[in-house]
Amino acid sequence: MLAALYMLLSAVIDTKMTIWLLVGADLVAFASVPSVLLRRRGRPVAALSWLLAVAALPYVGAILWWTLGRTHLDRLRRRRARRPFRTPRDPDSSLSMMPFYNAEYMGSDGIFAPTSGNRLELLVDSEFTEALRQAIRAATVEIDLLFYIWNDDSTGTEIRDLLVQRAREGLTVRILVDDMGSPAMRGDFADPLRAAGAQVLRFLPVFFRPWNPTLNFRNHRKLVVVDHKLALTGGANIGTEYESHWHDLGVRVTGPAVSDLHEVFCEDWAFARQRRPRPEFACPSMARPPAAVGGDGVVAIVASGPDRDRQRMADAFFLAISSAVERVYVTTPYFIPTEPIQAVLRAAAQRGVDVRLMVPQRSDVQLVQVASRPYYQELLDEGVRIFEYKPRTLHAKAIVVDDGLALLGSANVDLRSFRLNFELVCVAESQSLARDLRTLFEKNQADCQEVRLQDLAATSLWDRLVESVAHLVSPLL
């Protein structure tokens, strides 16, 4: 690579300058090595991938590392007091939620203590946006919204105008969007909201700061909290495609878990305002947690991100899958698993659990889809069944375990969701939600093409080569 670079530089500039540029490339690469080793400590494959990139692509590899290679973000957060489980646990319920009752585990690093008495309603495709419309219209005091993508299409404009109307009526309206995912909010699209009195903030505005690179840290959460009584979360953003062109999921939550979801919003809001959350409550309305509503949902909220010391989202997925006795159904649009996730899926299948994975046949991120296929071989060898969803773009993210445990939220089964994005998932011990997710998975399975070992064997040499190259860079994704 350096020889080719030397020939290219020599063709356009004099030899002396070429030598200095090459020496500079070596110095930049050498200077990047300690940072790579320290920041990827414990992840030798990722470290080696970055070292090869820095060495093989002078200047370019170093620039990519110093702008995208960072995996931790420091931010001020209030110290949440550890609290006991709010109501006694049902002794007849499954053991799948046991890890989330550990006093040392819950209440730290984004794991909230489980709460009982929650009502959970599955929202499929356009039902999420319709539930959002209804919640905005029914609000009486405050509306808080956090989204990764807010498009300025017909659906995005309609939701904006509804919020403008409610803000003019005197309601408190707070809107937080990821700056990269929602570029429309940087321009005049947000002006009517601000003119009506709504507050609009952008999470981590996109600026190039070599001394403080944050470009790679995105807030991928989707969350709506209304009057501190009702919350919506899941994988759907605001836009026409999420109503008609993409297959996505959400959940409507009422009950004590709404308080935890609201706290997630308030901590993100305080960070976007560059202020420390108040010690007692990040938002005034959190002083009175919602009462149980008689639902069957025991819910633990998991809010992970690069500001946390540990990868709690990956832990939650691992614990859920490892608890399976009869079945594990995983739906994800992007599948770049960590080795522990890959291992726990194989282990579940080895002990006779019915393990099924649903992914899109045509992804909106082609590189990730190509990079994920080399992971299929080991899973299929152990009896995991893999289905590619055909009708529309699959964007749903859910895991259902046996007859009682469901995980639903914004996180994909990929390295970005585990390490770089701010993500949010409801871990729910709920027979009704698990039943609905299982029924939907089995219904969607009829619209899938099952991937078999013979299909992988029939893949052309060129396609296998492309997949192998993409798989090689998967630790960087």
Summary of the structure (lengths in Angstrom):
residues: 477
radius of gyration: 23.4
end to end distance: 22.8
largest distance: 79.1
contacts: 1635
relative contact order: 0.13
helix: 43%
strand: 21%
